[in-house]
Amino acid sequence: MFDLIKLLVYFIIILLIFSFLPKSFLDSLKKIFNWDIFFNTLKKGWLNFINFIEEATGIKFSDVSVRLKQVFGIDIIALWNLLVGLLNKFFNFIFSPFKR
Protein backbone atom coordinates (compact mmCIF):
# COMPACT_ATOMS: atom_id res chain seq x y z
CA MET A 1 0.00 0.00 0.00
CA PHE A 2 2.85 2.36 0.85
CA ASP A 3 4.52 1.66 -2.52
CA LEU A 4 1.35 2.58 -4.36
CA ILE A 5 1.08 5.88 -2.48
CA LYS A 6 4.75 6.59 -3.17
CA LEU A 7 4.27 5.95 -6.91
CA LEU A 8 1.21 8.19 -6.93
CA VAL A 9 3.19 11.01 -5.27
CA TYR A 10 6.01 10.62 -7.84
CA PHE A 11 3.46 10.72 -10.65
CA ILE A 12 1.92 13.91 -9.28
CA ILE A 13 5.36 15.52 -8.95
CA ILE A 14 6.16 14.64 -12.58
CA LEU A 15 2.85 16.12 -13.71
CA LEU A 16 3.57 19.32 -11.77
CA ILE A 17 7.02 19.61 -13.34
CA PHE A 18 5.56 19.17 -16.82
CA SER A 19 2.90 21.77 -16.11
CA PHE A 20 5.55 24.45 -15.52
CA LEU A 21 7.82 23.59 -18.47
CA PRO A 22 7.60 25.98 -21.44
CA LYS A 23 6.06 24.76 -24.70
CA SER A 24 9.31 25.24 -26.65
CA PHE A 25 11.18 22.95 -24.25
CA LEU A 26 8.49 20.29 -24.57
CA ASP A 27 8.69 20.53 -28.36
CA SER A 28 12.45 19.97 -28.20
CA LEU A 29 11.85 16.94 -25.95
CA LYS A 30 9.49 15.51 -28.56
CA LYS A 31 12.40 15.37 -30.99
CA ILE A 32 14.47 13.40 -28.51
CA PHE A 33 11.72 10.88 -27.75
CA ASN A 34 10.91 10.20 -31.40
CA TRP A 35 11.82 6.53 -31.98
CA ASP A 36 13.24 7.05 -35.47
CA ILE A 37 15.50 9.85 -34.31
CA PHE A 38 16.45 7.86 -31.20
CA PHE A 39 17.50 4.79 -33.22
CA ASN A 40 19.32 6.93 -35.80
CA THR A 41 21.21 8.61 -32.95
CA LEU A 42 22.15 5.22 -31.49
CA LYS A 43 23.25 4.00 -34.92
CA LYS A 44 25.36 7.12 -35.48
CA GLY A 45 26.93 6.73 -32.02
CA TRP A 46 27.72 3.06 -32.70
CA LEU A 47 29.34 3.90 -36.05
CA ASN A 48 31.39 6.67 -34.43
CA PHE A 49 32.49 4.23 -31.71
CA ILE A 50 33.51 1.60 -34.29
CA ASN A 51 35.42 4.21 -36.30
CA PHE A 52 37.21 5.36 -33.14
CA ILE A 53 38.22 1.78 -32.26
CA GLU A 54 39.39 1.14 -35.82
CA GLU A 55 41.50 4.32 -35.87
CA ALA A 56 42.92 3.76 -32.39
CA THR A 57 43.84 0.09 -32.78
CA GLY A 58 44.18 -0.36 -36.53
CA ILE A 59 41.74 -3.31 -36.47
CA LYS A 60 39.38 -3.39 -39.46
CA PHE A 61 36.10 -4.92 -38.28
CA SER A 62 34.99 -5.56 -41.85
CA ASP A 63 37.92 -8.00 -42.24
CA VAL A 64 37.31 -9.91 -38.98
CA SER A 65 34.84 -12.42 -40.43
CA VAL A 66 37.12 -13.07 -43.43
CA ARG A 67 40.13 -13.62 -41.16
CA LEU A 68 38.16 -15.97 -38.88
CA LYS A 69 37.03 -17.95 -41.91
CA GLN A 70 40.64 -18.26 -43.09
CA VAL A 71 41.96 -19.27 -39.66
CA PHE A 72 39.20 -21.57 -38.39
CA GLY A 73 37.42 -22.50 -41.60
CA ILE A 74 34.06 -21.40 -40.17
CA ASP A 75 31.90 -18.79 -41.87
CA ILE A 76 30.74 -16.77 -38.86
CA ILE A 77 28.17 -14.74 -40.80
CA ALA A 78 26.50 -17.85 -42.27
CA LEU A 79 26.52 -19.48 -38.83
CA TRP A 80 24.96 -16.38 -37.27
CA ASN A 81 22.27 -16.21 -39.97
CA LEU A 82 21.49 -19.91 -39.44
CA LEU A 83 21.19 -19.39 -35.68
CA VAL A 84 18.92 -16.35 -36.11
CA GLY A 85 16.72 -18.27 -38.56
CA LEU A 86 16.41 -21.24 -36.21
CA LEU A 87 15.52 -18.99 -33.26
CA ASN A 88 12.98 -17.17 -35.42
CA LYS A 89 11.27 -20.43 -36.38
CA PHE A 90 11.38 -21.67 -32.78
CA PHE A 91 9.76 -18.54 -31.33
CA ASN A 92 7.17 -18.40 -34.10
CA PHE A 93 6.27 -22.02 -33.33
CA ILE A 94 6.01 -21.32 -29.59
CA PHE A 95 3.94 -18.15 -29.93
CA SER A 96 1.74 -19.25 -32.83
CA PRO A 97 -1.17 -20.26 -30.52
CA PHE A 98 -1.22 -16.71 -29.09
CA LYS A 99 -1.49 -14.97 -32.46
CA ARG A 100 -5.25 -15.48 -32.77
Z-matrix of the N, CA and C atoms (Angstrom, degrees):
N
C 1 1.446
C 2 1.528 1 110.57
N 3 1.344 2 115.78 1 -40.65
C 4 1.458 3 119.71 2 179.85
C 5 1.530 4 110.98 3 -65.45
N 6 1.343 5 117.12 4 -36.13
C 7 1.468 6 120.46 5 179.30
C 8 1.520 7 110.84 6 -65.29
N 9 1.297 8 117.24 7 -38.27
C 10 1.455 9 121.04 8 178.87
C 11 1.525 10 110.86 9 -65.28
N 12 1.310 11 116.72 10 -42.43
C 13 1.473 12 120.61 11 177.82
C 14 1.526 13 110.19 12 -64.41
N 15 1.327 14 116.31 13 -40.96
C 16 1.459 15 120.21 14 179.37
C 17 1.531 16 110.79 15 -63.49
N 18 1.332 17 118.01 16 -42.42
C 19 1.461 18 121.02 17 177.74
C 20 1.525 19 111.34 18 -65.00
N 21 1.312 20 117.39 19 -37.33
C 22 1.451 21 121.44 20 177.74
C 23 1.534 22 110.90 21 -64.61
N 24 1.321 23 117.10 22 -41.50
C 25 1.468 24 121.14 23 177.91
C 26 1.527 25 110.18 24 -64.04
N 27 1.340 26 117.65 25 -43.21
C 28 1.476 27 120.74 26 177.54
C 29 1.525 28 110.61 27 -61.28
N 30 1.312 29 116.65 28 -41.72
C 31 1.459 30 120.80 29 179.84
C 32 1.529 31 110.85 30 -62.96
N 33 1.309 32 116.89 31 -42.27
C 34 1.467 33 121.01 32 178.56
C 35 1.527 34 110.56 33 -64.93
N 36 1.323 35 117.64 34 -39.94
C 37 1.465 36 120.93 35 178.21
C 38 1.523 37 110.37 36 -63.26
N 39 1.335 38 117.12 37 -42.38
C 40 1.467 39 120.40 38 178.59
C 41 1.524 40 110.42 39 -63.57
N 42 1.325 41 117.26 40 -41.36
C 43 1.468 42 119.84 41 177.78
C 44 1.523 43 111.47 42 -63.53
N 45 1.323 44 117.60 43 -39.44
C 46 1.469 45 120.58 44 177.51
C 47 1.530 46 111.19 45 -64.58
N 48 1.308 47 116.74 46 -41.52
C 49 1.472 48 119.74 47 178.46
C 50 1.523 49 110.07 48 -62.04
N 51 1.330 50 117.19 49 -44.37
C 52 1.463 51 119.84 50 -179.81
C 53 1.529 52 112.39 51 -69.52
N 54 1.303 53 117.89 52 -22.78
C 55 1.464 54 119.22 53 178.11
C 56 1.529 55 111.80 54 -72.89
N 57 1.327 56 117.46 55 -26.38
C 58 1.462 57 120.59 56 -178.76
C 59 1.522 58 113.45 57 -94.43
N 60 1.326 59 118.81 58 -11.17
C 61 1.463 60 121.13 59 -178.92
C 62 1.524 61 110.37 60 -72.25
N 63 1.345 62 117.44 61 140.15
C 64 1.468 63 119.36 62 179.06
C 65 1.530 64 111.59 63 -69.89
N 66 1.319 65 115.22 64 155.52
C 67 1.470 66 122.00 65 -177.80
C 68 1.523 67 111.52 66 -61.13
N 69 1.323 68 118.32 67 -37.88
C 70 1.467 69 120.76 68 -178.79
C 71 1.533 70 111.14 69 -65.17
N 72 1.328 71 117.23 70 -36.54
C 73 1.456 72 120.65 71 177.99
C 74 1.525 73 110.81 72 -67.98
N 75 1.325 74 116.29 73 -39.79
C 76 1.465 75 119.96 74 177.95
C 77 1.523 76 111.40 75 -65.92
N 78 1.339 77 116.78 76 -35.99
C 79 1.467 78 119.90 77 176.93
C 80 1.530 79 111.29 78 -66.23
N 81 1.338 80 116.43 79 -36.31
C 82 1.467 81 118.59 80 177.27
C 83 1.527 82 110.93 81 -70.63
N 84 1.333 83 117.50 82 -30.64
C 85 1.467 84 120.65 83 175.65
C 86 1.523 85 111.87 84 -68.91
N 87 1.332 86 116.50 85 -32.05
C 88 1.458 87 119.77 86 178.12
C 89 1.523 88 110.84 87 -61.06
N 90 1.319 89 116.69 88 -35.87
C 91 1.469 90 120.24 89 178.65
C 92 1.525 91 110.87 90 -66.08
N 93 1.313 92 116.84 91 -35.71
C 94 1.463 93 120.33 92 -178.92
C 95 1.520 94 110.46 93 -71.59
N 96 1.336 95 117.77 94 -38.30
C 97 1.455 96 121.35 95 -175.28
C 98 1.527 97 113.94 96 -90.43
N 99 1.326 98 116.96 97 9.72
C 100 1.448 99 120.97 98 172.75
C 101 1.528 100 107.74 99 -75.36
N 102 1.337 101 118.12 100 126.99
C 103 1.465 102 121.36 101 -173.79
C 104 1.523 103 112.61 102 -62.87
N 105 1.332 104 117.49 103 -39.63
C 106 1.468 105 119.67 104 -179.52
C 107 1.519 106 110.73 105 -63.73
N 108 1.315 107 116.07 106 -45.08
C 109 1.465 108 119.84 107 179.19
C 110 1.525 109 110.17 108 -66.77
N 111 1.329 110 117.21 109 -38.59
C 112 1.463 111 121.23 110 179.02
C 113 1.529 112 111.06 111 -61.20
N 114 1.341 113 117.01 112 -48.19
C 115 1.463 114 119.79 113 -179.40
C 116 1.526 115 111.77 114 -68.45
N 117 1.341 116 117.47 115 -36.43
C 118 1.466 117 119.63 116 176.00
C 119 1.522 118 111.03 117 -64.39
N 120 1.334 119 117.02 118 -37.09
C 121 1.457 120 120.86 119 177.38
C 122 1.523 121 110.77 120 -65.89
N 123 1.340 122 116.95 121 -42.91
C 124 1.464 123 120.12 122 176.75
C 125 1.524 124 111.38 123 -62.65
N 126 1.326 125 116.31 124 -41.49
C 127 1.464 126 120.52 125 179.77
C 128 1.535 127 110.53 126 -64.18
N 129 1.315 128 116.51 127 -43.14
C 130 1.466 129 120.68 128 178.92
C 131 1.527 130 110.35 129 -64.38
N 132 1.332 131 117.14 130 -41.53
C 133 1.462 132 120.39 131 177.01
C 134 1.515 133 111.97 132 -63.48
N 135 1.331 134 117.63 133 -40.62
C 136 1.469 135 121.15 134 178.43
C 137 1.524 136 110.67 135 -63.98
N 138 1.342 137 117.19 136 -44.12
C 139 1.464 138 120.18 137 179.17
C 140 1.523 139 111.55 138 -64.46
N 141 1.332 140 117.03 139 -38.99
C 142 1.467 141 119.79 140 176.40
C 143 1.525 142 110.96 141 -64.71
N 144 1.330 143 117.43 142 -38.94
C 145 1.461 144 121.25 143 177.55
C 146 1.531 145 111.14 144 -63.95
N 147 1.329 146 116.68 145 -44.88
C 148 1.468 147 120.66 146 179.06
C 149 1.523 148 110.21 147 -63.43
N 150 1.325 149 117.92 148 -42.33
C 151 1.466 150 120.55 149 178.14
C 152 1.526 151 111.03 150 -63.00
N 153 1.327 152 117.11 151 -39.50
C 154 1.459 153 120.52 152 178.06
C 155 1.529 154 110.95 153 -62.54
N 156 1.344 155 116.50 154 -45.90
C 157 1.463 156 120.41 155 179.92
C 158 1.531 157 110.37 156 -63.47
N 159 1.329 158 116.79 157 -41.71
C 160 1.464 159 120.05 158 179.09
C 161 1.524 160 111.73 159 -63.12
N 162 1.327 161 117.26 160 -41.64
C 163 1.466 162 120.43 161 -179.83
C 164 1.524 163 111.66 162 -71.65
N 165 1.329 164 117.04 163 -35.83
C 166 1.459 165 120.33 164 -176.88
C 167 1.524 166 112.06 165 -75.59
N 168 1.332 167 117.40 166 -37.33
C 169 1.463 168 119.87 167 -174.71
C 170 1.519 169 113.41 168 -105.53
N 171 1.317 170 118.00 169 -20.13
C 172 1.455 171 120.64 170 -177.44
C 173 1.521 172 113.06 171 83.38
N 174 1.334 173 117.57 172 4.53
C 175 1.468 174 121.74 173 178.38
C 176 1.528 175 108.32 174 -81.84
N 177 1.314 176 116.61 175 129.65
C 178 1.463 177 121.76 176 175.21
C 179 1.518 178 108.06 177 -98.58
N 180 1.335 179 117.01 178 110.60
C 181 1.451 180 121.23 179 -176.90
C 182 1.523 181 112.57 180 -68.28
N 183 1.327 182 117.61 181 -22.53
C 184 1.461 183 119.31 182 177.89
C 185 1.526 184 111.22 183 -71.20
N 186 1.337 185 117.85 184 -21.35
C 187 1.464 186 121.59 185 -179.95
C 188 1.524 187 113.29 186 -94.42
N 189 1.326 188 118.30 187 -4.38
C 190 1.465 189 120.97 188 -175.33
C 191 1.514 190 111.40 189 -64.80
N 192 1.342 191 118.01 190 -45.30
C 193 1.464 192 119.74 191 -178.27
C 194 1.525 193 110.98 192 -66.99
N 195 1.319 194 118.00 193 -34.78
C 196 1.473 195 121.12 194 177.67
C 197 1.520 196 110.17 195 -67.36
N 198 1.324 197 117.31 196 -42.48
C 199 1.469 198 121.00 197 179.17
C 200 1.523 199 111.59 198 -65.78
N 201 1.342 200 117.53 199 -40.85
C 202 1.460 201 120.69 200 177.69
C 203 1.524 202 111.22 201 -64.20
N 204 1.332 203 116.82 202 -36.76
C 205 1.456 204 120.30 203 178.32
C 206 1.524 205 110.48 204 -67.07
N 207 1.328 206 117.32 205 -37.46
C 208 1.464 207 120.94 206 178.27
C 209 1.524 208 111.14 207 -69.36
N 210 1.322 209 117.73 208 -41.13
C 211 1.456 210 121.61 209 -175.49
C 212 1.525 211 111.64 210 -76.00
N 213 1.356 212 116.77 211 -50.33
C 214 1.459 213 120.44 212 -173.28
C 215 1.520 214 113.87 213 -100.19
N 216 1.309 215 117.58 214 -15.83
C 217 1.452 216 120.94 215 -178.32
C 218 1.515 217 113.20 216 77.26
N 219 1.324 218 117.71 217 17.24
C 220 1.464 219 122.57 218 -179.57
C 221 1.526 220 108.59 219 -115.05
N 222 1.323 221 115.75 220 128.24
C 223 1.456 222 120.05 221 176.05
C 224 1.525 223 107.94 222 -84.34
N 225 1.321 224 116.75 223 102.31
C 226 1.460 225 122.87 224 -175.34
C 227 1.525 226 111.45 225 -63.44
N 228 1.321 227 117.65 226 -40.02
C 229 1.467 228 120.52 227 -177.58
C 230 1.525 229 110.43 228 -66.71
N 231 1.343 230 117.51 229 -42.96
C 232 1.471 231 120.08 230 177.93
C 233 1.526 232 110.52 231 -65.49
N 234 1.327 233 117.43 232 -38.66
C 235 1.458 234 121.33 233 177.78
C 236 1.531 235 110.50 234 -64.34
N 237 1.312 236 117.10 235 -43.03
C 238 1.463 237 121.42 236 178.37
C 239 1.523 238 110.96 237 -62.74
N 240 1.343 239 116.99 238 -45.24
C 241 1.459 240 120.34 239 179.18
C 242 1.522 241 111.31 240 -63.09
N 243 1.330 242 117.89 241 -38.22
C 244 1.457 243 121.56 242 176.45
C 245 1.523 244 110.79 243 -63.25
N 246 1.320 245 116.95 244 -44.80
C 247 1.463 246 121.33 245 179.41
C 248 1.525 247 111.40 246 -63.02
N 249 1.322 248 117.34 247 -43.58
C 250 1.467 249 121.01 248 179.03
C 251 1.523 250 110.49 249 -64.03
N 252 1.324 251 117.52 250 -41.04
C 253 1.465 252 121.00 251 178.05
C 254 1.517 253 112.10 252 -63.92
N 255 1.334 254 117.17 253 -42.30
C 256 1.458 255 120.39 254 178.39
C 257 1.525 256 111.77 255 -64.69
N 258 1.333 257 117.07 256 -42.46
C 259 1.463 258 120.32 257 177.64
C 260 1.526 259 111.42 258 -64.83
N 261 1.319 260 116.68 259 -37.32
C 262 1.455 261 121.25 260 177.97
C 263 1.525 262 110.62 261 -62.33
N 264 1.326 263 116.98 262 -47.32
C 265 1.465 264 120.48 263 178.32
C 266 1.528 265 111.23 264 -63.70
N 267 1.321 266 117.01 265 -40.64
C 268 1.457 267 121.59 266 -179.48
C 269 1.522 268 111.58 267 -61.99
N 270 1.341 269 116.94 268 -48.24
C 271 1.464 270 120.05 269 -178.74
C 272 1.521 271 111.68 270 -70.38
N 273 1.332 272 117.88 271 -34.33
C 274 1.460 273 119.29 272 175.11
C 275 1.516 274 110.93 273 -64.38
N 276 1.340 275 117.65 274 -38.28
C 277 1.455 276 121.76 275 177.59
C 278 1.528 277 111.21 276 -65.31
N 279 1.334 278 116.31 277 -42.30
C 280 1.468 279 120.42 278 -178.36
C 281 1.527 280 111.16 279 -67.68
N 282 1.329 281 117.01 280 -42.84
C 283 1.458 282 120.28 281 -174.00
C 284 1.525 283 113.86 282 -93.22
N 285 1.309 284 118.58 283 2.27
C 286 1.460 285 120.40 284 -179.84
C 287 1.532 286 113.13 285 -61.55
N 288 1.338 287 121.18 286 -35.45
C 289 1.479 288 118.43 287 176.90
C 290 1.535 289 113.45 288 -65.08
N 291 1.328 290 117.46 289 -23.77
C 292 1.468 291 120.66 290 -177.87
C 293 1.507 292 113.67 291 -87.28
N 294 1.326 293 118.47 292 -5.10
C 295 1.463 294 121.10 293 -176.38
C 296 1.519 295 112.83 294 -74.61
N 297 1.310 296 117.94 295 -19.97
C 298 1.482 297 119.65 296 -176.25
C 299 1.474 298 112.10 297 -98.61
